[in-house]
Amino acid sequence: MPQLSPKIDSKLLAILGLSALLTACGGDSSEPEATEPEPTGEQTGGGGETGSSGAIGLIGGSGTEPTAAAAEECGAADGTRGTDPDSRDAPWMNNCYIQRDEAFVDSSYAQGIQRITWCLGYDDTDSMSDFADGSYGPRSEAAVEAFQTVNDITVDGIVGPETWDKLEHSLELLAEIGNRDSFGVFTDETEYQDCKDVVMFYEKFDPDTQLSIGWKMAAPDTEVEMTFSTGF
């Protein structure tokens, strides 16, 4: 029998060794079959999304987010009466509803509404302090209805999302100092000079993130902060 050269012999041995190794491992050159991944705890059925908040709309760009519990404080856990009982984020449009003969008619929310509508000329009471007493009665409702008429909002006297949004956009920035911006009511009516350049609201910001952490009212003729909420 002819002898194999050392080079051929070593190659053959290498091939035979590799073949034996593959056989022992049960492997072959085909692709492995794909297997279905095991379900994890984060998957939800019915197309749902993990962590979904249901009917409660969360507002981005703020340091504090509304919750179902906060919505319940507004009178409806599903958020249909607002989701913010104490103006804890930037937009006003999610503030609790204010409506005559309903909850929160006596509140600093009502007082803030009165300040703005009086400064814009929707009530003829002699002074803002006399009108803005924090009690949402017939005169306040009439002022809001007049405001809604001018702003093309459904006229119902209820301060809901659209009315809250328009009220907020009636403000003008007066100063930015530290982590607090000062706002007054924009007016060019000569008979309402009591409102011109007067600080009435503050928007506050987290010093680390610079995200809004909500609104306060300014006490008359001072820099003292007052609550802006469903209470006083």
PAZAPA-4460 file (N, C-alpha, C; in steps of 0.05 Angstrom, whole numbers, plus 32768, in hexadecimal, padded with zeros to 4 digits):
% residues 232
    n_x    n_y    n_z   ca_x   ca_y   ca_z    c_x    c_y    c_z   seq   type   mol
   8011   7FE8   8000   8000   8000   8000   8012   8019   8000     1      M     A
   800C   802A   7FEE   801C   8043   7FED   8019   8053   8006     2      P     A
   802F   805F   800F   802E   8070   8027   8025   808C   8020     3      Q     A
   8013   8099   8030   800B   80B5   802D   8021   80C7   8036     4      L     A
   8024   80DD   8028   8038   80F1   8030   8030   80FC   804B     5      S     A
   8044   8105   805B   803D   8111   8075   8029   8128   8073     6      P     A
   802B   8139   805E   8019   8150   805B   7FFC   8147   8057     7      K     A
   7FF8   8133   8045   7FDD   8128   803F   7FD2   811A   8057     8      I     A
   7FE4   810A   8064   7FDC   80FB   807C   7FD2   810E   8092     9      D     A
   7FDF   8124   8097   7FD7   8136   80AC   7FBC   8144   80A5    10      S     A
   7FB8   814A   808B   7F9F   8155   8083   7F88   8142   8087    11      K     A
   7F8C   8129   807F   7F77   8115   8082   7F70   8111   809F    12      L     A
   7F85   8110   80B0   7F7F   810D   80CC   7F6F   8124   80D8    13      L     A
   7F75   813C   80CE   7F67   8153   80D7   7F4A   8152   80CF    14      A     A
   7F45   8149   80B6   7F29   8147   80AC   7F1A   8132   80BC    15      I     A
   7F27   811B   80BF   7F1A   8105   80CE   7F14   810E   80EB    16      L     A
   7F26   811D   80F7   7F22   8126   8113   7F0B   813A   8115    17      G     A
   7F09   814C   8101   7EF3   815F   8101   7ED8   8152   80FD    18      L     A
   7ED8   813D   80EB   7EBF   812E   80E6   7EB6   8120   80FF    19      S     A
   7EC9   8114   810D   7EC2   8106   8126   7EB6   8119   813B    20      A     A
   7EC3   8131   813C   7EB9   8144   8150   7E9D   814D   814A    21      L     A
   7E97   8153   8130   7E7C   815B   8128   7E67   8145   812E    22      L     A
   7E6F   812C   8129   7E5D   8116   812E   7E57   8113   814C    23      T     A
   7E6C   8116   815C   7E68   8114   8179   7E56   8129   8184    24      A     A
   7E57   8141   8179   7E47   8158   8183   7E2B   8157   8176    25      C     A
   7E26   8146   8164   7E0C   8145   8157   7E07   815C   8145    26      G     A
   7E1C   816A   813D   7E18   8182   812C   7E19   817B   810F    27      G     A
   7E0E   818D   80FF   7E11   818C   80E2   7E12   81A8   80D8    28      D     A
   7E13   81AB   80BE   7E17   81C5   80B2   7DFD   81D4   80AD    29      S     A
   7DE6   81C8   80B4   7DCC   81D5   80B0   7DC7   81EA   80C5    30      S     A
   7DB5   81FE   80BF   7DAE   8213   80D2   7D9C   8207   80E8    31      E     A
   7DA0   8210   8101   7D8E   8206   8116   7D72   8210   8112    32      P     A
   7D5F   8200   811B   7D42   8208   8119   7D3D   821F   812C    33      E     A
   7D2D   8232   8122   7D25   8249   8133   7D10   823F   8148    34      A     A
   7D12   8249   8160   7D00   8242   8175   7CF1   825B   817E    35      T     A
   7CD9   8259   8187   7CC9   826F   8191   7CD5   8278   81AC    36      E     A
   7CD8   8293   81B0   7CE2   829C   81CA   7CCE   8297   81E0    37      P     A
   7CD8   8292   81F8   7CC7   828E   820F   7CBA   82A9   8216    38      E     A
   7CA0   82A9   821C   7C93   82C2   8224   7C9F   82CD   823D    39      P     A
   7CA1   82E8   823E   7CAC   82F5   8256   7C95   8303   8265    40      T     A
   7C9B   830C   827D   7C87   8319   828D   7C7F   8334   8283    41      G     A
   7C8E   8341   8270   7C88   835B   8266   7C75   835B   824E    42      E     A
   7C6E   8343   8243   7C5C   8341   822D   7C40   8342   8237    43      Q     A
   7C2E   834F   8229   7C12   8351   8231   7C01   8347   821A    44      T     A
   7BEA   833C   8220   7BD8   8332   820C   7BC6   8348   8201    45      G     A
   7BB7   8341   81EC   7BA3   8353   81E1   7BAE   836C   81D5    46      G     A
   7BC7   836D   81CD   7BD3   8384   81C1   7BD8   839B   81D5    47      G     A
   7BD5   8395   81EF   7BDA   83A9   8203   7BF7   83B1   8205    48      G     A
   7BFC   83C7   8211   7C18   83D1   8215   7C1E   83D1   8232    49      E     A
   7C35   83C5   8239   7C3D   83C4   8255   7C3F   83E1   8260    50      T     A
   7C33   83E5   8277   7C35   83FF   8284   7C21   8413   8279    51      G     A
   7C0E   840B   8269   7BFB   841D   825E   7BEB   842A   8274    52      S     A
   7BE5   8444   8271   7BD6   8453   8286   7BB9   8456   8280    53      S     A
   7BAF   8447   826C   7B92   8448   8267   7B89   8463   825D    54      G     A
   7B74   846E   8268   7B68   8487   825F   7B77   849F   8269    55      A     A
   7B8A   849C   827C   7B98   84B3   8287   7BAE   84BC   8274    56      I     A
   7BAB   84D4   8269   7BC0   84DE   8257   7BD6   84EB   8267    57      G     A
   7BEF   84E0   8263   7C06   84EB   8271   7C12   8501   8260    58      L     A
   7C19   8517   826D   7C23   852E   825F   7C41   852E   825F    59      I     A
   7C4E   852F   8248   7C6B   852F   8247   7C76   854A   824C    60      G     A
   7C90   854B   8251   7C9E   8564   8254   7C9A   8571   8270    61      G     A
   7C93   8560   8283   7C90   856B   829E   7C9D   8559   82B2    62      S     A
   7CA2   8564   82C9   7CB0   8555   82DD   7C9D   8542   82EC    63      G     A
   7C84   8547   82EC   7C71   8537   82FC   7C5A   852F   82EA    64      T     A
   7C54   8516   82E9   7C40   850C   82D7   7C25   8507   82E6    65      E     A
   7C0E   850C   82D9   7BF5   8506   82E5   7BF1   84E8   82E9    66      P     A
   7BE2   84E0   82FC   7BDD   84C3   8302   7BBF   84BF   8304    67      T     A
   7BB7   84A5   8304   7B9B   849E   8307   7B90   84A8   8322    68      A     A
   7BA1   84A7   8336   7B99   84B1   8351   7B93   84CF   834F    69      A     A
   7BA4   84DE   8341   7BA0   84FB   833E   7B87   8500   832E    70      A     A
   7B82   84F0   831A   7B69   84F3   830A   7B51   84EF   831B    71      A     A
   7B52   84DB   832D   7B3C   84D6   833F   7B37   84EE   8351    72      E     A
   7B4C   84FC   8359   7B48   8514   8369   7B39   8529   8359    73      E     A
   7B3B   8528   833F   7B2C   853B   832E   7B0E   8533   832B    74      C     A
   7B08   851A   8333   7AEC   8512   8332   7AE6   84FA   8320    75      G     A
   7AFA   84F1   8311   7AF5   84DA   82FF   7B10   84CC   82FA    76      A     A
   7B13   84B3   8303   7B2C   84A4   8300   7B35   84A0   82E4    77      A     A
   7B22   84A2   82D1   7B29   849E   82B5   7B33   84B8   82A8    78      D     A
   7B35   84CD   82B7   7B41   84E6   82AD   7B2E   84F8   829E    79      G     A
   7B14   84F1   829D   7B01   8502   828E   7AFA   851C   829C    80      T     A
   7B03   8520   82B4   7AFF   8539   82C2   7B1A   8547   82C8    81      R     A
   7B2E   8540   82B9   7B49   854A   82BD   7B5A   8537   82CC    82      G     A
   7B74   853C   82CD   7B87   852A   82DA   7B9A   8539   82ED    83      T     A
   7B96   8552   82F1   7BA9   8562   8301   7B9B   8573   8315    84      D     A
   7B9B   856B   832F   7B8D   857A   8343   7B9D   8592   834F    85      P     A
   7BB6   8593   8348   7BC6   85A9   8354   7BDB   85B4   8340    86      D     A
   7BD5   85B5   8327   7BE5   85C1   8312   7C03   85B9   8315    87      S     A
   7C07   859F   8315   7C22   8594   831B   7C33   8591   8302    88      R     A
   7C29   8599   82EA   7C3A   8598   82D2   7C35   85B0   82C1    89      D     A
   7C42   85B2   82AA   7C41   85CA   829A   7C26   85D1   828E    90      A     A
   7C18   85BE   8281   7BFF   85C6   8274   7BE8   85C9   8287    91      P     A
   7BD7   85DC   8283   7BBF   85DF   8293   7BA8   85CE   8289    92      W     A
   7BAA   85C5   8271   7B93   85B8   8264   7B8A   859E   8272    93      M     A
   7B9C   8593   8283   7B94   857B   8292   7B8C   8581   82AE    94      N     A
   7B8A   859B   82B6   7B80   85A2   82D0   7B64   8598   82D4    95      N     A
   7B5C   8593   82ED   7B41   858B   82F4   7B2D   859E   82E9    96      C     A
   7B16   8594   82E0   7B00   85A5   82D6   7AF6   85B7   82ED    97      Y     A
   7AEF   85CF   82E6   7AE2   85E1   82F8   7AC6   85E8   82EC    98      I     A
   7AB2   85E3   82FC   7A96   85E6   82F2   7A84   85EF   8309    99      Q     A
   7A73   8602   8303   7A61   860C   8318   7A50   85F6   8323   100      R     A
   7A4C   85F7   833D   7A3C   85E4   834C   7A47   85C7   834C   101      D     A
   7A61   85C5   8345   7A6F   85AC   8346   7A87   85AE   835A   102      E     A
   7A97   8599   835B   7AAE   859A   836D   7AC1   85B0   8364   103      A     A
   7AD0   85BA   8378   7AE6   85CE   8374   7ADD   85EA   836C   104      F     A
   7AC3   85F0   8371   7ABA   860B   836B   7AC8   861F   837D   105      V     A
   7ACF   8616   8395   7ADF   8627   83A7   7AFB   861D   83A8   106      D     A
   7B0D   862A   8399   7B28   861F   8396   7B3A   8635   838B   107      S     A
   7B54   8630   838D   7B67   8643   8380   7B67   8640   8362   108      S     A
   7B5E   8629   8358   7B5A   8626   833B   7B45   863B   8332   109      Y     A
   7B2F   863C   8341   7B19   864F   833A   7B24   866C   833C   110      A     A
   7B35   8671   8350   7B40   868C   8353   7B52   8694   833C   111      Q     A
   7B62   8680   8333   7B73   8686   831C   7B63   868C   8303   112      G     A
   7B4D   867D   82FF   7B3B   8682   82E8   7B2F   869E   82EA   113      I     A
   7B27   86A5   8302   7B1C   86C0   8306   7B30   86D6   8300   114      Q     A
   7B48   86D3   8309   7B5D   86E7   8304   7B60   86EC   82E5   115      R     A
   7B62   86D6   82D6   7B67   86D9   82BA   7B4E   86E5   82AC   116      I     A
   7B37   86DB   82B1   7B1F   86E5   82A3   7B19   8702   82AA   117      T     A
   7B1F   870A   82C3   7B1A   8726   82CB   7B2E   8738   82BC   118      W     A
   7B47   8730   82BC   7B5C   8740   82AE   7B56   8743   8290   119      C     A
   7B49   872F   8285   7B43   8730   8268   7B29   873F   8263   120      L     A
   7B1C   8749   8278   7B04   8759   8274   7AEA   874B   8272   121      G     A
   7AE9   8732   827D   7AD0   8722   827B   7ABE   8725   8293   122      Y     A
   7AC5   8737   82A5   7AB4   873E   82BC   7AB8   875B   82C3   123      D     A
   7AA3   8769   82CC   7AA6   8786   82D1   7AA6   878D   82EE   124      D     A
   7AAC   8779   8300   7AAF   877F   831C   7AC6   8794   831F   125      T     A
   7AC3   87A6   8332   7AD5   87BD   8334   7AF2   87B5   8337   126      D     A
   7AF8   87A0   8346   7B14   8798   834A   7B18   877A   8348   127      S     A
   7B30   8772   8340   7B35   8756   833E   7B32   8747   8358   128      M     A
   7B3B   8754   836E   7B3A   8747   8388   7B1D   8741   8390   129      S     A
   7B0A   8753   8388   7AEE   874E   838E   7AE3   8737   837E   130      D     A
   7AEC   8734   8365   7AE2   871F   8354   7AF0   8704   8359   131      F     A
   7B0A   8705   835B   7B1A   86EC   835E   7B1A   86E3   837B   132      A     A
   7B03   86DA   8385   7B01   86D1   83A0   7B04   86B3   83A3   133      D     A
   7B08   86A4   838D   7B0C   8688   838E   7AF2   8678   838F   134      G     A
   7ADC   8685   838B   7AC2   8677   838B   7AB5   8679   836F   135      S     A
   7AB3   8662   8362   7AAA   8661   8346   7A8B   8661   8345   136      Y     A
   7A80   867A   8346   7A63   867D   8346   7A58   8687   832B   137      G     A
   7A41   8693   832B   7A34   869C   8312   7A44   86B0   8302   138      P     A
   7A51   86C3   8310   7A61   86D8   8301   7A7A   86CB   82F5   139      R     A
   7A86   86B9   8303   7A9D   86AB   82F8   7A95   869A   82E0   140      S     A
   7A7F   868C   82E2   7A76   867C   82CC   7A70   868E   82B3   141      E     A
   7A63   86A5   82B8   7A5D   86B7   82A2   7A77   86C1   8295   142      A     A
   7A8B   86C7   82A5   7AA5   86D1   829A   7AB2   86BB   8289   143      A     A
   7AB1   86A2   8292   7ABC   868C   8283   7AAD   8688   8269   144      V     A
   7A92   868A   826A   7A83   8687   8252   7A89   869D   823D   145      E     A
   7A8E   86B5   8246   7A96   86CB   8234   7AB2   86C5   8229   146      A     A
   7AC4   86BB   8239   7ADF   86B3   8230   7ADD   869D   821C   147      F     A
   7ACC   8689   8221   7AC9   8673   820E   7ABD   867D   81F3   148      Q     A
   7AAB   868F   81F4   7A9F   869A   81DB   7AB4   86A7   81CA   149      T     A
   7AC5   86B8   81D6   7ADA   86C6   81C7   7AEF   86B2   81BC   150      V     A
   7AF4   869D   81CA   7B08   868A   81C2   7AFE   8672   81B3   151      N     A
   7AE5   8673   81AA   7AD8   865F   819A   7ADA   8643   81A7   152      D     A
   7AD2   8643   81C1   7AD0   862A   81D0   7AB3   8625   81D7   153      I     A
   7AAB   860C   81D8   7A8F   8606   81E0   7A88   8616   81F9   154      T     A
   7A72   8625   81F7   7A6A   8637   820D   7A59   8628   8221   155      V     A
   7A66   861F   8237   7A57   8610   824B   7A5F   8619   8268   156      D     A
   7A72   862C   826A   7A7A   8635   8284   7A8C   8621   8294   157      G     A
   7A93   860A   8287   7AA3   85F6   8294   7AC0   85FA   828B   158      I     A
   7AD2   85FB   829F   7AEE   85FE   8299   7AFA   85E2   8296   159      V     A
   7AFB   85D9   827D   7B07   85BF   8277   7B20   85C3   8266   160      G     A
   7B29   85AF   8258   7B43   85B0   824A   7B47   85C8   8238   161      P     A
   7B34   85CD   8226   7B37   85E3   8213   7B38   85FE   8221   162      E     A
   7B26   8602   8234   7B25   861C   8242   7B3E   8620   8253   163      T     A
   7B46   860B   8261   7B5F   860D   8271   7B76   8614   825F   164      W     A
   7B78   8607   8247   7B8E   860D   8235   7B8E   862A   822C   165      D     A
   7B77   8634   8225   7B75   8651   821C   7B7B   8664   8233   166      K     A
   7B73   865D   824B   7B79   866D   8262   7B98   866F   8266   167      L     A
   7BA5   8658   8265   7BC2   8658   8268   7BD0   8669   8252   168      E     A
   7BC5   8667   823A   7BD2   8676   8224   7BCA   8694   8224   169      H     A
   7BBA   869C   8238   7BB5   86B8   823C   7BCA   86C5   824E   170      S     A
   7BDD   86B6   8258   7BF2   86C0   8269   7C0A   86CA   8259   171      L     A
   7C19   86DC   8265   7C32   86E6   8258   7C48   86E3   826C   172      E     A
   7C5F   86DB   8262   7C77   86D8   8273   7C82   86F3   827B   173      L     A
   7C85   86F8   8295   7C8F   8711   829F   7CAC   8710   82A7   174      L     A
   7CB5   86F9   82B2   7CD0   86F6   82BB   7CD8   86D9   82BE   175      A     A
   7CF2   86D4   82BA   7CFD   86B9   82BF   7D14   86BD   82D3   176      E     A
   7D0F   86B3   82EB   7D22   86B6   8301   7D27   869B   830E   177      I     A
   7D3F   8691   830C   7D46   8677   8317   7D35   8661   830B   178      G     A
   7D28   8652   831C   7D18   863B   8314   7CFA   8642   8315   179      N     A
   7CF4   865C   8311   7CD8   8664   8312   7CD3   867A   82FE   180      R     A
   7CBF   8676   82ED   7CB7   868A   82DA   7C9E   8698   82E4   181      D     A
   7C9D   86B3   82E0   7C86   86C3   82E9   7C74   86CA   82D2   182      S     A
   7C5A   86C8   82D6   7C47   86CE   82C1   7C31   86E1   82CA   183      F     A
   7C29   86F2   82B8   7C11   8703   82BC   7BFD   86FD   82A6   184      G     A
   7BE8   870D   82A6   7BD3   870A   8291   7BD7   871F   827C   185      V     A
   7BD9   8716   8263   7BDD   8729   824D   7BC4   8739   8248   186      F     A
   7BC5   8753   824B   7BAE   8764   8246   7BB8   8780   823D   187      T     A
   7BA9   878B   8229   7BAF   87A6   8221   7B97   87B8   8226   188      D     A
   7B84   87AE   8236   7B6D   87BE   823C   7B74   87D3   8252   189      E     A
   7B6F   87EC   824C   7B77   8802   825E   7B69   8800   8279   190      T     A
   7B50   87F6   8279   7B42   87F5   8293   7B4B   87DE   82A4   191      E     A
   7B5D   87CD   829A   7B67   87B7   82AA   7B85   87BA   82B0   192      Y     A
   7B8D   87D2   82B5   7BA9   87D7   82BA   7BB2   87CB   82D5   193      Q     A
   7B9F   87C4   82E6   7BA6   87B6   82FF   7BB3   879B   82F9   194      D     A
   7BB0   8791   82E1   7BBB   8776   82D9   7BD5   8779   82CA   195      C     A
   7BDB   8790   82BF   7BF2   8792   82AE   7C0C   878E   82BD   196      K     A
   7C1C   877B   82B3   7C37   8775   82BF   7C35   876C   82DC   197      D     A
   7C1E   8763   82E4   7C1B   8759   8300   7C20   873A   8300   198      V     A
   7C32   8731   8311   7C37   8714   8312   7C1F   8706   8320   199      V     A
   7C14   86F3   8312   7BFD   86E4   831D   7C01   86C6   831F   200      M     A
   7C14   86BC   830F   7C19   869F   8310   7C37   869A   830E   201      F     A
   7C40   8683   8319   7C5B   867A   8316   7C5B   865E   830A   202      Y     A
   7C6D   8659   82F7   7C73   863E   82EE   7C8E   8637   82F9   203      E     A
   7C90   861F   8307   7CA8   8618   8314   7CB6   8600   8305   204      K     A
   7CD0   85FF   8308   7CE0   85EB   82FA   7CF3   85DC   830C   205      F     A
   7CF6   85C2   8306   7D0A   85B2   8315   7D26   85BD   830F   206      D     A
   7D35   85C3   8324   7D50   85CF   831F   7D63   85BC   8311   207      P     A
   7D5F   85A2   8313   7D71   858F   8306   7D69   8589   82E9   208      D     A
   7D4F   8584   82E5   7D46   857C   82CA   7D3B   8593   82BA   209      T     A
   7D35   85A9   82C7   7D28   85C0   82BA   7D0D   85B9   82AE   210      Q     A
   7D00   85A4   82B7   7CE5   859D   82AF   7CD2   85AC   82C2   211      L     A
   7CBB   85B2   82B7   7CA6   85C0   82C7   7C9C   85AE   82DD   212      S     A
   7C9A   85BA   82F5   7C8F   85AB   830B   7C75   85B8   8315   213      I     A
   7C69   85C8   8303   7C4F   85D2   8309   7C4D   85F0   830D   214      G     A
   7C34   85F9   8314   7C2E   8615   8316   7C24   861C   8332   215      W     A
   7C2A   8635   833A   7C1F   8641   8352   7C13   865C   834B   216      K     A
   7C01   8665   835C   7BF8   8681   8359   7C09   8693   836B   217      M     A
   7C0A   86AC   8362   7C19   86C0   8372   7C06   86CF   8384   218      A     A
   7C0D   86D1   839D   7BFD   86E1   83B0   7BFD   86FE   83A7   219      A     A
   7BE7   870C   83AA   7BE6   8728   83A1   7BFC   873A   83AD   220      P     A
   7C0A   8748   839C   7C1E   875C   83A4   7C35   8750   83B3   221      D     A
   7C3A   8736   83B1   7C51   872A   83BD   7C5C   8715   83AA   222      T     A
   7C73   8709   83B2   7C7F   86F3   83A3   7C79   86D8   83B0   223      E     A
   7C67   86D8   83C3   7C5F   86C0   83D1   7C4F   86AE   83BE   224      V     A
   7C55   8694   83BF   7C47   8680   83AE   7C2E   8676   83BD   225      E     A
   7C19   8673   83AE   7C00   8668   83B8   7BFA   864F   83A7   226      M     A
   7BEB   863C   83B3   7BE3   8625   83A4   7BD2   862C   838C   227      T     A
   7BD4   861C   8377   7BC3   861E   8360   7BB7   8602   835B   228      F     A
   7B9F   85FE   8367   7B96   85E3   8369   7B77   85E2   836F   229      S     A
   7B6E   85CA   8375   7B52   85C6   837B   7B4B   85CF   8397   230      T     A
   7B60   85D7   83A6   7B5B   85E1   83C2   7B66   85FE   83C4   231      G     A
   7B6D   8605   83DC   7B79   8620   83E1   7B94   861C   83EF   232      F     A
***
